[in-house]
Amino acid sequence: WEAHGAGRTPMWTKVSATVSKGSTTLSLVDAVDWIVGDEIIITSTDFQTEQSERRFVTAVENTGAGSIVTIDLPLVYEHYGVNQEYFGFQVDMRAEVKCALLSFPAVNICRLRLMDPIGWRLVQQCCD
């Protein structure tokens, strides 16, 4: 299910490069229409779901190949932005970034992703 209010496009995207601990910028694979003040969630790429982080957007620059989003506070954890090969298969290990809109009434609080229960746990932790 999804709960909607003011929408953003896209609501979900991925980082296009690994984001280091302490960084305040995220390179995203998609162009986004997020605005200053939007709240985002950067999902953990570790087995520790506590490493999902909530931040506020302070700037957005759309490039020809995606977006660069600046956030209000440095990240506490590293978030992978690469694919890994395991047993000959490419596995997408990139952190997902969600424009949560948690501070607005009647908006998309969390999105239950039935095909991705791990992703749901990561976002659910940030929404608690």
C-alpha positions in Angstrom: 0.0 0.0 0.0 1.0 3.6 -0.3 -0.3 6.7 1.4 -0.1 9.8 -0.7 -0.1 13.6 -0.3 2.3 16.0 -2.0 4.2 13.8 -4.4 7.8 13.9 -5.6 9.2 12.3 -8.7 10.8 9.8 -8.3 10.0 8.9 -4.7 12.7 6.2 -4.8 16.1 6.3 -6.5 19.6 5.0 -5.8 23.0 6.6 -5.2 25.2 6.5 -8.3 28.4 6.3 -6.4 29.5 5.3 -2.9 28.8 8.0 -0.3 31.5 8.2 2.3 30.9 8.7 6.0 30.9 12.4 6.8 29.6 13.4 3.3 26.9 16.0 2.8 26.3 15.3 -0.9 24.6 12.4 -2.6 25.0 11.6 -6.4 21.8 10.0 -7.5 21.1 7.9 -10.7 17.8 9.8 -11.5 16.9 13.4 -11.9 14.6 14.4 -9.0 12.1 17.1 -8.4 12.8 17.2 -4.6 13.0 20.6 -3.0 14.8 22.2 -0.1 13.3 21.0 3.2 12.2 17.6 1.9 13.1 14.8 4.3 14.9 11.8 2.8 16.0 8.4 4.0 19.2 6.8 2.8 19.0 3.0 3.3 21.7 1.0 5.0 23.9 -1.1 2.7 25.2 -3.0 5.7 23.6 -5.9 7.6 23.0 -3.3 10.4 19.6 -1.8 9.6 20.4 1.0 12.1 22.7 2.5 9.5 19.7 3.8 7.5 19.8 7.6 8.0 17.3 10.5 7.8 18.3 13.9 6.5 16.8 17.1 5.1 17.6 18.4 1.6 19.4 21.7 1.5 20.1 21.9 -2.3 19.3 19.9 -5.5 21.2 20.1 -8.7 19.9 18.2 -11.7 22.7 17.1 -14.1 22.2 15.4 -17.4 22.9 12.1 -15.8 21.0 12.3 -12.5 21.0 14.7 -9.5 23.3 15.9 -6.8 21.5 16.4 -3.5 23.0 18.3 -0.6 21.8 17.3 2.9 21.8 19.2 6.2 24.0 16.9 8.3 27.1 14.7 7.5 26.3 11.0 7.1 27.3 8.8 10.0 27.8 5.7 7.9 29.1 4.9 4.4 26.5 3.9 1.8 27.6 1.7 -1.1 26.9 2.9 -4.6 28.3 0.0 -6.6 27.4 -3.4 -8.1 29.2 -6.5 -6.8 29.8 -9.7 -8.6 29.0 -12.9 -6.7 29.4 -16.3 -8.3 29.2 -14.7 -11.8 26.1 -12.7 -11.1 25.9 -8.9 -10.8 24.2 -7.8 -7.5 23.0 -4.2 -7.2 24.4 -3.1 -3.8 23.6 0.6 -4.2 21.8 2.4 -1.3 18.3 3.4 -2.0 17.2 7.0 -1.3 13.6 7.8 -0.6 12.0 11.2 -0.5 10.0 10.5 2.6 7.9 13.7 3.1 7.6 12.7 6.7 7.1 16.2 7.9 3.9 16.8 5.9 0.4 15.7 7.0 -1.3 12.9 5.0 1.7 12.1 2.8 3.6 9.1 1.7 4.9 8.0 5.1 6.4 4.6 4.1 5.9 2.4 1.1 5.4 -1.3 1.8 7.3 -3.0 -0.9 5.9 -6.5 -1.0 8.6 -7.9 -3.2 11.4 -6.4 -1.1 10.8 -7.2 2.6 14.4 -6.2 3.5 14.0 -2.7 2.0 10.7 -2.4 3.9 12.5 -3.2 7.2 15.1 -0.5 6.5 12.6 2.2 5.8 10.3 1.1 8.6 13.2 1.6 11.1 13.6 5.1 9.9 9.9 5.8 10.2 9.6 4.6 13.8 
